[in-house]
């Protein structure tokens, strides 16, 4: 997307995110800008850009009119139909399409401008993750979810949609430190380094050794003895990063989304990506059909589905079963 290229040229923005149709970033003063489109041909995605009525396309990053209550934005989560922003005071602001209650305002109305989720009044949110639903992590280690509840991905024991943020009671007595929302499943890490998953279990993406869906969070026993520090839920697969810098993957191996034995087969339990032996990985991200990892030396590796240039390997659009270094991305960028 042209406008996302413009974001990358900004001088060291502290946060940026790209959705399917639009991009969002935070400048050095905590102000939000967006670019992209909310209407094309016969398609319309009201409020996606957050600039109010009549603004349907922005080819370069343009500052949002909302001042977010005078607070600095510290992180953002951008998805296909809506956006979320977290401010320094722990408040959550959302805008875009409101179907299934994914904006968290107690209704299904679209929001053309950023609007604060009042349900979090008196609470401090520290992390956000969203797809067709939203997850939030509060400072006390509780997980909250709202939006489309299909597959049980909200973690409340049912498929019901939630118009307002609702605490995931299954984590009572646990302190959660990280969350990740996938297309139909969710992941969380508790303070003891354990990984929990829930939602759609097809392709084995929950990591429990089967393909059963889970309406409530369930600990992934395969990580016993490991301390996980980061997780990423993709569309058909999942990634985890351990304290020792190892990458683990599980789920659908089609297009080489994960690498285990190099044959692109399904993996029902987490398994270490041995291709990173001798390297320390510090960040991972699972996409729809590909995976990204960054190593301690600043190098970025990509593998999985290669069409449309997903993997960043230039003219080579082939699928990759093994992680390959993106040579065009110099370490430190």
Secondary structure, 3 states (H helix, E strand, C coil): CHHHHHHHHCCCCCEEEECCCEEEEECCCCCEEEEEECEECCEECCCCCCCCCCCCEEEEEEECCCCHHHCCEEEEEECCCEEEEEECCCCEEEEECCHHHCCCCCCCCCEEEEEECHHHCCCCEEEEEECCEEEEEECCCCEEEEECCHHHCCCCCCCCCEEEEEECHHHCCCCEEEEEECCCEEEEEECCCCEEEEECCHHHCCCCCCCCCEEEEEECHHHCCCCEEEEEECCCEEEEEECCCCEEEEECCHHHCCCCCCCCCCEEEEEECHHHCCCCEEEEEECCCEEEEEECCCCEEEEECCHHHCCCCCCCCCCEEEEEECCCCCCCC
